[in-house]
Amino acid sequence: MIAILSLLCTCIGIANAIANGQPTDRGEYPYVVSIFEDIFLIVGDATCAGALIAPGWVLTAAHCYNTNNDPADYEVITGMYDLNNPGEVQEQYFDVQSFTRHPEYVGGGQQLHDIAIIQLSGQADVSGRWTKTVPIGSASATFTNQNCTIMGWGETEIGTRSEVLDEGFGRINTDQECDERWTNIQMTANHTCIGGDDAESGTAMCNGDDGGPLQCTEGGNIVVAGVASFAVATACADAPRLPSVYTDVTKYRDWICATTNNEVCQ
């Protein structure tokens, strides 16, 4: 049986970094944020990534929130690039006011409805080049067979975590391909698979990319199409690689709009 990894919990085999990815340029993805539990902020070890979808709101994965914690135990940093050099001038730090997981979220290897919304303690300044917002895909959008981008601060190989934000590229699978490739997991219409075409050297999520965005284009514009949910635990070291699995944001647009008081969907 293939070990699965919901990116935070390597105990069940789900992975989180960009295997066979490459470093991004500083500021290339100004909407990507890092999410820290306070205990990990000291050592520069991000808990998850996320996408700034409005100045006061972040989209991430539900499994990024530990229900034993209080939302105040988390901090969000916009404009971050290098985890080893926190406090750079372009960064903005925010406490978390609320961390709302989808009410039907199921973890434990199934990863159903693995999506969450963070409300920041204030409004990010998006007037400069380092911090920007990004729109979410429309409810009618389809991205099948489009070449899209994933990014995160996860491992590039087992035990080696990227210090800077990495990116990788892959093709969005058809629903049938996703289901056939993941034979031991029940895929749903709310999952989106990327990659898996190049089993030997393709790009994949690895440990630490949890909650990060899947960037595609709609009508010529960049949008967030998915949220990093799970991948094969050994994706960053071993072949064959299965597709990385994201929560399909388009299926949750109404919930996102309602949870953010329509600030995202104006």
N, C-alpha and C positions, 0 to 999 in steps of 0.2 A: 504494500500500500504506500502511496506517495505521501511523504510528510508535507503537511500544509502549514503555512505560516501567516497568521494574521499579524501584520507586521510587528506589532509590539511584543507578541508572546512567542518567543522562539521555542517555548516548551511544547506548543502544538504544531510547530513547523511552518509558520507563515513568515515570509521574508520582506525586507524593507529597503534596500538601497539600489542604486542603478548599476547593475552589472554590465560591463562592456559599454558603459557610458563615457562621457567626456566632461571636463569642467566647463561650466558656463562662463561667459564674460560677466564681470561685475555689473549689476543693474540690468541684465538681459531679460530677467523675469521679475519686474518690480512688484508684482502682486503676490509673489510667493512669500509666506511668512514662516517663521519657526515658532514652535510651541514647546514650552519647557514646563515640566514640573519644577517647583522651586528647588527641590533637593538636587536636581540635575543641572540647574542653571549655573551653579558654582563651578562645575567641572566642564561646562560647555558641551553638554550632551543633550541635544534636542530630543524631546519625546516624540514629536510628530512635526509634519509640515502642514500647511493649509494654504488657502487662497483668500485674499482680501476681496470680497465681493461687494462691499460698500465701505465707506470710511470707518464705520463702527462695527462691522460684521465680518466674520471669517468662516469659511466652509472647510470642514475637515471630516475625518472618519469617526464614527461613534465609538469604535474600540480604543480611540485615543484617550477617552475619559475613563479614569478609574473611579468607580462609584464610591470607593472608600475615602476619596478625597473630596474636598470642598472646591468649588470653582475658583476660589481665591488662592488655591494652592498652585495655580497655573499662571504663566506669564507668556505673552505673545510679543514677538519682536518683528517689526517690519524693517525692510531694507537690509536684512542680514545677508552676508555673503560667506564669510569665513568664521566657522565655529570657534576657531582657536584665537580669534581676535575680536571678542565682543566689545561693545562700547565705541565702535567706530562712529564717526560724526553723522553718517547718513541714517543710522538706526533710530527707530522709535520704539519705546517700551510701553507696554500696556498690561495692567492687571485685567483679569477676566471677571466680568460682571455676571455672566451666566454661560453655562455649557449645556446645550440642549441636544440630547440624542433623539433620534427618531423614535417615536413611541413603540414601534414594532420591531425594534432592533433585536436580533438574536446573534450572539457570538458563538464561542465554543467550537470553532471550525466551520460552522455554517455560514457565518457572516452575511446574514440577511438584513437588509435595510441599514447597511453600515454607513451611516451619514449623520453628521452633527453640525450644529451652528453655534459658534462662539460670539457672544456679545462683548465687545471691548468696553473698558471703563471710560473710554473717551473716543474722540474722533481722530483718526489718523490724518495727518497733513499730506494730501496727495497732490500738492501743487508743484513739487519738485520732481526730479527724474528718478529717485531711488525708491519711492513708494507710490504705487498706483493701484487702482481697482481693476477688476476684470469682470466682464459679464458672464452669466451662466447661459448654457445652451437653451434654446427655446424648446417648448414641450413637443413640438413637431419635428425637431431636428433629427437627422440620421447621419451617422458618421462611418458606417460600414465601408471597409476597404480604403478609407482615408488614412494617409500617413500622418500620425499625430506624435506629440511629444510628451514625455514624462520627465519629472525632475524631483530631486530630493537630496538629502544629506546622508543617505544610507550607505551601507557597505558596498564597496566595489568588488570585493572578494571576501570570503569568510574571514572575519576577524580584523578586516582593514576598512575602517570607515572613512568616507570622504571628508576632508576638512572644509571644502568649499562646495557650493551648490553644483550638483552634476545634472546632466541632461542625457536623455536617450530617445531613440526614435523607433517607431514600429507601426505596423498596419493594424487597423481595427478589424478584428475577426467578424465573420458572420455569426449569428446566434448558433447555427448548426455546428460550425467549426469549434466554437467555444465549448459547446456541450460535448462534442465528440472527443475533444482533447482532454477535457477534465472528466475522465470516466468515473472517478471516485467521489465527485462532488456534484450535488444537484444544482445546476445552473438555473437561474431564473431570468425573466425578461428585464429584471432590474440590475443585472450584471453586464459589464462590458469587458471584453478581452482584447488585449493588445499584445502583439508579438507572437512568438512561438513558431514563426515560419522558418527561421534559421536555428535549428535545434542545437547546433554546435557552438555558435558564437553570437547569437542574437542578444539584443538588449532585454533586460528584465529588471523588475524590482528586486531589492534585497533588503536585509534587516536595516530599518531606520528610515524608509521612505513612506511610512504610514501617513495616511491623510493627505498626501501630496496630490496636486492636481494633474489631470490628464488634459492637455491642451490640444484642441482641434480648431478648425475654422468653420464658420457658418456665414454664408453670404460674403465671404472675403474678410471677415472679422475674426479675431482671436476670441475664443470662448472656452470656458471650463466645461468639459464634457463628462468628466468622471472624477472620483475620489479614490485614492489608493486603498485597497481593501486587503487583498492577499495574493500570494504567489507561492511557488515551491520553495521550501526552506533552503534547499541547496542550490537555488537558482544562480547564486553568484559564483558558484564553483564548478558545478557539475552539469553535464549535458546528459540526456536531452532536456531542453528547457521547455516548459509549458508556458502558455500565455500568462501574463500578469493580469489580475482581475481587479477591475475598478467598479465602484458603485456608479450606475448610470444616472448622472445628475438630471437629465431631461425628464426622468420619471418622477422626480421629486420637486419639480419647479413650483407647483402650487404650495407644497409644504414649506419650501424655502421662503417663498413670498410671504406667506402668513406668519412664519416664525420671525421674520425680520420686519414685521409691520409694513410690508410692501416697500421698504426702503431700497431693496435690491431690484425690484420689478417696476419701478416707476416709469 
